[in-house]
Amino acid sequence: MEEKDWDIQDAIDAFERRDIQEAFDLFEFGANLGNSTAKARLGEMYQHGVLGLNDPARAVELFQEAAKDGETSAMSSLGYLFATGTFVNQDLNVAREWFSKGAELGDANAQCDLGRIYREGLGVPVDHHIALKWYEKAEVQGNAEARFRLAEMYEHGEGVEKDIRRSLALYMSSAEDGCPSAQARYGAILETGIYLEADHRAAVEWYRKAAYNDFPYAYSLLGNMYFSGQGVEQDYDRAVELFRKAAKAGNPSGQYNLGLCLLHGLGVEQDLEEASHWVLHAAQQNHTDALVHAGKFALQGIGIPKDPKQGFEMFNAASDAGSVEGIRLTGYCFENGVGTEKDESAAFTYYSRAALSDDASSLFSLGACYEYGIGTEIDYPQAIKAYSTSAQEGFASAQFNLALMLINGIGIKRDLDIGRQLLELAADQGHEGARAALLQLPPLGQKPH
């Protein structure tokens, strides 16, 4: 090919019709001619390993050359590399500089990325007003991702007055323009019925659109629908297939869900070792439910060697992330000296925190602390209060303990009939202690000696 015959649009057209080899050849030819757009597009092909190309240094070199020539897309690409530490040492200040250069020159992707820098406080103080400004500039140019970010800000009232109607309109517009994040979010709104009437079938269709765009989280969301049979016919096999796609793409929800399917043998043969593998991967990304399950695996040796210390650390991490179960299980470890030094005072503190959510299991543990003086003074009225709330939620152990206090008149007026009723409720749930206690009670209508 001669220089006069080359045209950048021919290269772009080849790429869009998925004639990747021709696109590469044309971009490379143009890059050798010094065309900055060709350099940037060729850099992207090296960045993503197209055609098996794996030359990070060449990608960075091409982006730098194109950026120096004023190619804004290359500036945005360099910003991404430095922001994520891809091919280069992570440097948020350098990333911001490249995004700023591209943004000031009008590149919508750079404007959107610069908005994220300020919205999330990446290397700078969080500033929602600056973020909003750059998102709006990118959105005006038709950037669907920026429109999605604006929808989030209007939904949560970040830098603007909260406006759900405006948020929904932006989500819908972004989703219709093909933004997978918006498609997944709009699907979730329809699935949960928040803001709009629930429509599971429509939610499934939006999740499918996002999955078609290869959005990892959408695979997990769609998998949930197949697993539960919402909007589609229940299909565990299909759910596992989707969870596996999400998991392999690095999505923590997909990893966690796949782990649970493998743990219980749902849609796939039970495999405790692989289950722990995926749950641990999700836990490493701070997925709170995965942290809790990973802690249980470590405590019980499920799929991995027993490691009480690791279990405690996992529970503690889940606790720090706000998981009620993580808080309660951290208390359990302190109470029993599992994976850490025994500290009943700390156990009481953690149980008290968890019980604030009215979690039945946590309320039971708190009640036991008050009944037996674990980490606090014995306080029967407080024990009865905690047990009663837990028992009302159907927690069998709380029903059993409260029943014994009533039958024996511990901290409360003796009441054999209510005690019996509570024991029967607990026994119906398989509580062996309650079944044994019922056998010791006198027959109905007969007073105890």
N, C-alpha and C positions, 0 to 999 in steps of 0.2 A: 504494500500500500504506500502511496505517496502522500506527503504532507497535505497537499491540496485536496485529497480525497477524504481526509479524516474529518469527522464531525462528532462532537461530544454527545449530541442527541442520539446518534446511531448507537453509541455505547450504552447510553441510558435505556434506550428502547430494547436492546438485546438483553439487558439485565432484567427488565420488567417482564419480558416474555420468557424469562427463565432459561435463556440461552447463555449459561454462565461462562462457558469457555470463550465464546465470541466476545462477551462483555469484558472478560478479563484481558483478552488480547487487545481490544480497542482502548480500554482504560490504560493499559501499559504503554501502548503506542502514543497515546495522548500525553501521558506523564513524561515520556522521554522527549516529547516536543516542548515540555515545560508548562502544559496546561494545568492550572491549579485545581480545577474541579476534577479532572482525571486523576490527579495525585491523591486527592481526598478520597475519591471513590475506590481507587486501587488500595489505599491504606485500609479502608473498611474491609475489603476482601481479605487482606492479610490479617487484620484484627480478628475476624471471625473464622479464619481457617477455611475459607471457601476453596473448593477443588483440592483440599488436602494441604493447602498452603499453611505453613506454620513458621512465620518469621516475625515475631513481635518487634524486633529492632527495626525491621524494614517498615512496619506499620507506623511506628513512632516517627521515623525519619520522614516518611511521606507526609504525615500530618503536619510536622514542623515546617517542611518546605512549603506546603500549600498555605499554612497559616501565615507565614511570612509574606506570601504573595497576596494576602488579604482574603483568602477563602474562609468564609465564616463557618461553614460546616466543619472544617478541619479544626477551627478554634473550639467548637463545641465538642468534637471528638477528643481533643487533647484535654479539655476540662474534665470529661468523663474518666479518662485514663488516670489522671492525677487524683480525682475525687475518690476513685475506687481502688487505686493502687494496682491497676492492671498494666502489666509490662514495665511499670515504673514505680519508684517509691511513692507511697501515698503522700500527698501534700495538698491539703485543702486550700491553702493560700494561693498556690500556683493554679489550682483548679478554678478558684474564684476569679483569678486574673484572666484566664482564658475565656471563661463564661462571660465575664464582663466585657471583654473586647468584642466577642461575637454578638452579645446582646446589644451593645451600643451601635453596632453596625447593622442591627435589624434582624439578626438570625433568630427565628422563632424558637428553635430547639435550645439555643443558648439562653434565651430569655426565660424559657420554662425551667431550665436547670438552675439558673441564677435565682429564680424564685424559690426553688427548693432549698438552696443554700441558706437563704435568709429565713425561710419558714421553719426549717429544722435546726437552725443554728449550727451549721456545719463549718466550724472554724471562725464563726462570727456570732455575736449575740443574736438571739431570735428576734426578728423584726417582721411581724406580720404585714405591716403597712408597705414595707419595701417589697416583700414577697408578692403581695397583692398587685402592686404596680407592674411588676415584670410578668406575672401571669396574665394580667389584662392585656398587656402589649402583645404577648404571644397569641392569646386567644383571638384578638382582633384579626390576626393573620391566618386564622383557621386552625390553629394548633389544638388538636383534640385532647391531648394530654393536659395542656394548660387549662382547658375548659373543665376537665375532670377535677383538677386541683382546686379551681375556683369553686366548683360545686361542693367540695369538702369544706372549704373555708366558710361558705355560706351556711352549710349544714351545722357547723360547730361554732359559728360566730367568731372566727379568727380574723381580727383586723377589720371586720365589718359587722353590722348588726345581723344577728341570726335570721335567716330567711329560708324556710324550708321549701316554699313554693319556687323561689328562684333556684335553690339548690337542685330540686327535682328536674326543673327545665334544663339546667346545665348538664346534669347526669344523662338525661335522655338524649340531648343533642350530641354530647360526646360519644355516647354509646352508638348512636346511629351513624356517627362518622367513623366508627370502627375502633375506638379506643378500648382495648380489652379490659383495662382496669375499671372503666365506667360501665362496661357491659356486665362485669362481675358484680359491681356494687349495685347496679340497678336491679339485677337479678336477685340479690340478697334482700333488697327493699321489698320486692314482690314476694319473696319466699316468707319473710318474717311478718309482713303486714304492717311494718312500721311506715307511717306517713301515707301509705296507700292500702287499699283493700288487698289482702293476700291473694295471690294467683300463682299457684305452684307450677302450672303448665307453662305460663309465660316466663316464670323464673328459670325453668329448665331450658327454654329456648335461648334466653340471654346467656346462661352459662355455656350452652353449646357454642354460641357465637364467640364467646371469649376463649373457649377451649380450641376452637378452630383457628383462632389467632395465636395459638400456642402459649396461652397464659397459664402458667403452672397452677396457680391457686384455683383457677376455674375448673381444672381437672378434679381437684379435691372437692369443690363445691358441688359439681355435677355428680361425683361419686357418692356424696352424702344423699343426694336425691334418689339415686338408684338403691342405695343401702336401705333407706327408710321407706321407699315406695311412694314418695311425694311427687306428684306431677308426672310420674312414669310408673310402669309396672316394676315392683320390687325385683331386683336382680343383683344378688350378692357377687356373682362372677363378674358382671360388668362394673360393679362398684370397685372391686379389687383391681381390675384392669386400669381404671381411672386413677385410683389411689397410687398405683405403682408408677404411672406416668408422672404424676405430681411429685412423688417421692424421688424419682430418678432425676427430676429437674431441680431438686433441692428445696421443694416447698415443705416447710415443717408440718403443716396440717396434713398434707398427703402422707408424709412419713409416719406421723403419729397414727393416722387412721389405718394405714396399711399394717402397722405394727399390731394394732388391736385385732384386726382381722386374722392375722397370723397367730396371734395369741389364743384366740377362741376358735380357730378353724372355720371361719365364716367366709365362704366363697373361695377358699383356698385350704390346702392341707395344713393342719396345725404344725407350726415350726417355731418353737420357743427361741431358738438361737437367732433366727432371722427376725423374729418379732422384736427381740431386745436390740438387735442391730439398728432397726429403723426408729424405734422409740428413742434410743440413745442419740441418734442423729438429730432428731427433732429437739431433744432436750438440749443439745449443744447449741441450738439456735434460740434457746430460752422459751420454747413453747411450754407454757405453764403446766398443762395437763400431762405433757410428756415428761416433764421434770418429776411430777408426782409418781407416774408409773415407773419411770426409770429408778426412782428411789425404792419403790416396792420390789422391783426386779433385783436390785442390789441387796436389799435386806433379806429376800427370800431365796436368792440364788436362782432366779428364773432366767434361763438362757445365758446367764453369765455367772462367774464365781460369786459366792456370797461376799459382800463387802459392806458391813454395817456403817463404816465411816463414810463411804461413798453415798450410801442411802441417806444418811443424815444430811450430807452436803447438798444432795439433790432436793430434799424436802425443804431445807433452809433457803435454797435458791428460789424454789416455788413460793415459799413464804414471802420472800423479799419482793416477788412479782405480784403479790396480792392474792395468791391462791388460798382460799379458805381451808381446803384439804391439806395443802402444804403447811399452813400455820398449825393446824391440829396435829399433823404427824410429826412436826418438829417438836411440839409439846410432848407427844408420846415418847419420842427419843430421849428427851430430857427427863421425863418421869421414870423411864426404865433403864436409863444409862445405855442406850443402844447407839453405838457409833459416836458417842460423846460422853463426857462425864455426867453422872447422874446429878440433876439439879431440879428438885421438886418446885422450888420457887419459880424458876424459869418455865417449868411445865405449866404451872398455874397461870403465869402471864400469857403464854401462848394460847392456852385453852380459852382464857378470858377474851382474847382478841378474836379468836375464831367464832366464839359464841355470839359476838356482836351481830353476826350475819343471820342469827337464828338457825344455824345449821344444826340439825338434830343430833348428829354424832358428837359435835363439839359441845353442845349443851349437856349431853350425857357425861362427857369427860369432866366438864366443869362441875356438874352436880356431884360427881364422885369425889372431886377435890374438896368440896365443902362438906360432904358427908364424912369423909375419912381424915380430913385435915391434911391433905396433900398440898404442900406449898402454901398453905394458909390455915387460919384457925377453923376448927369445926364450926359450921354454921348450918344447922338443920333447915331453918326457913329458906335460906338461899339454895340449899341442895334440893329441897322440895320444889321450889320455883323453877329451877333449871330442869329437873327431871320431868315436871309437869308439862312444860313447853315441848320438850323432846318427845314425851310420851304421846302428846296430842298429834305430833307429826308421824306417829306410828313406829317410833324407834323401840324395838323389842327390849333391849337391855335397860332402857330408861323405864319402860313399863314394869319390868321385873323389879328393879331397885325401888321404884316408888311403891309398888305393891308390898314389898317387904317392910318398908317404913310404915305403911298404913296398917298392915297386919300386926306388926309388933309395937305400934304406937310410938315410933321413934320420931320425935320432933313434931308430931302431929297427933290429933285425936285418933284413936284406934278405930278402924272401919274395915271389918272383915269382908263385907259384901263388895265394896269398891276394890279392895285388894284382890279379891277373887276375880273380879271382872278384868282387872289389869293383867293378872297372871294368865287368864284364858286368852286375852289378846296376844300376849307374848308367846304363849304356847302354840297358838295357831300359826305363828311365823316360824315355828321350829325351835324356839328357845328351850333347850333341855332343862335348864335350871327352873324355868317356870313350870314345865311339865312335872318335874320332881316335887316342886313345892305344892302343886295342886293335890298331889296324892297324900300330902301330910295334913291337908286341911280337913276339918270335920265336914260331914255331909251337909248340904244346904238345909237350913232350919235348925240345925243342932248347934248349940253354943259350945265353944271350946271349954275344956276343963281348966 
